[in-house]
């Protein structure tokens, strides 16, 4: 199961953070390898989070295109979750 949270709107030039949560609620407690694909678009660019979680708002490193992430979701007695914060910046000028 997956859950995605984020802002519904933003102002020009703002960076937007999205939170992706992956839950392992598989009956029988199976470990899973999940592929998360962030599809690229001409409408936004991805912001790279540097070492120690540092992002400079005025000079952030950006990239476009598809981004693929392999996530190992381990088993747990109850459930396991994995959280990823995805930061993007709109590329459209109004």
N, C-alpha and C positions, 0 to 999 in steps of 0.2 A: 504494500500500500504506500502511496506517496501523497504528500501534501505540499502545496506551494503557496506562499504568502508574499504579498508585496503591495506597494502603493498603487492606487487606481489611477493616479495622474501625477504629473511632475511639471515643473517650470523649465523653460529653455535653459540649457547649460547644467542642470542638476544631474547628479549621479543617482541612480535608483538601485536599491538593494532588494534582492528577492531571497527568501529563505525556503530551501527545499529540504523536506524531512522525508526520509525513507524508513518505513517500519517493517520489521520482520515478524509477522504474525502467522507464519506458515504452520499449519497443523503438523504435528510430528517433529517440530523443531529442526528444520533443515537450514543449513547455512546457504547463503546465496551470493552469487557474483552478479552485480547489477551494472548495466551500462547506462549511463546518463548522457544523453546527447543534447547539447544546447545548439540549436540551429542558428546559423548566422543570418543576417539581414542587412540590407542597405540602410535600414531605419535606426540601427543602434550598433554600438561597439562594446566589447567586453573590457572591463577595467581589471588590470592585473593587480592582485594584492601581493606586495613585496614581502621580504623576510620580516618576521615578527609582526605580521599583520598591518604593516604601514602602507598607507595610500596617500599620496599628495594630491590634494584636490585640484591644484592648478597645473600640475605637470604629470598627471597619471599616465602610466603606460597602457595603451589601448591596443586591441587587436580585433579583427573581424573574422568571419568564417565560422564553420562548425567547430565546436569544442566537444571532445569525447572524454568522459571520466569513467574509469572502472572502479566500482565501489564494492568492497567485501563487507557484507552484512552478516555478522556472526550470529550464532544461536545463543539464546538466553532462556532461563527458566520462564520468564514472563514475556518480554519482547525486547528487541533491540531497535534502536533508531540511529540514523545517521543524519547529521545536519550539515548543510553547505550553504554559505551565503554567496549569492551570485550578484555581482555589481555590474551594472551596465550604464552607458551614457547614450542618450538619444543623439542621433546624427542628423536629424531633420531640423532645418532652420525655417521658422515661420515668417 
